Amino acid sequence: MKKINYIDSIRNPIITEKATVLSEQNKTVFKVHNKANKHSIKKNIEKIFKVNVVKVNIINQKSKLKMKQGKKTYKSGYKKAIVTLKKGQSIDLTTGI
């Protein structure tokens, strides 16, 4: 089994209305690799963005059945992580890595 690179484990940030409300509580939402765990996500966020992570919550988003032009298709599932940062710290998602 191939080891996941620390930059590859964090896929992209999720910017939605719910994620914006969570950012007021010092939380940031990321789409992560399906085999990533809480410990590796915490370590990688701290390494990439140089912030202190207090807590990581993981949610497995299941795949959904969709109808497209009368045919059944599946919207693929993914894993997302809600990262709680130390008070006073933040991640600026507009600048990139």
N, C-alpha and C positions, 0 to 999 in steps of 0.2 A: 504494500500500500504506500502510495506516494505521500510525503509529508507536505502539508499546506504551507505556502509562503505567507508571511505575516501581512503583506499588502493584499494578497489574493483572498484572504479570509474575510476581509471587510469589502463587500461588493460595491455598494453605493448607499448614500443617505436616502431616507424616505421623507419627502417633504409633502405633507398633507395638512389638512386643517387640524386633525387630531395631534399630529406631530408638532405643529406650531403651538398648540395649547400646552403640550408637555414641555416645550422648551422654556416656558415661563417657570416651570418647576425644576429647572436645571437638568432636564432629561433630553437625550437625543436618540433618534430612532435610525437604525441602519439595517439594510438587507445584508445578510452574512452567508457564508458558505454552509452547505447543508451538514457537513461533518464538524463544524466548529462547535466548541463548547464554551461555557462561561469563563473559565480560566484563560483560555487562549484569546478570547475576544477582549477581555480586560487588559491582558498584557499587550495585545496589538494596538488597541486604542491609545493606551498610554505611550507606546513607542511612536506611533504615527503623529498624534496631535499634541504630545507633550503636556498632558493634563492628568489629574488624579481621579481615578474611577472609584466610586464608593460601592456601586452595586450594578449588576447586570441581570436583566430579566430576558428570557428567551421565549418566543412564540413561534410555533410551527403553523404556518398558514397552509391549509390543505388545498389541494387542487379542486377546481370547480368545473362542473359540466355546463357547457354553453351550446347554444344552437346557432350555427352560422350557415346561412343560405340553405336551411332545411337539413343540415348535417350536424351530427353530434361531434363536438370537439371539446377538448379539455384545456382550461387555463391552468398552466403549471403552478404548483405550490412552491413555497419558499420558506426560509427561516428568517425571522427578524429579531433583532436585539434592541431592547430599550436600555440605554446606558445612562446611569445616574452619576453626575459629576460632583466633585467637591464644591461646597458653597463658594461662590465668587468666581468660579471658572466657567468657561464656555468654549464651544467649538464653533468657529466661523466657517460655515459650509460653503460660502460664496467664493472663498479664496482657493479652494482645492488643496491638494497635497503638495 
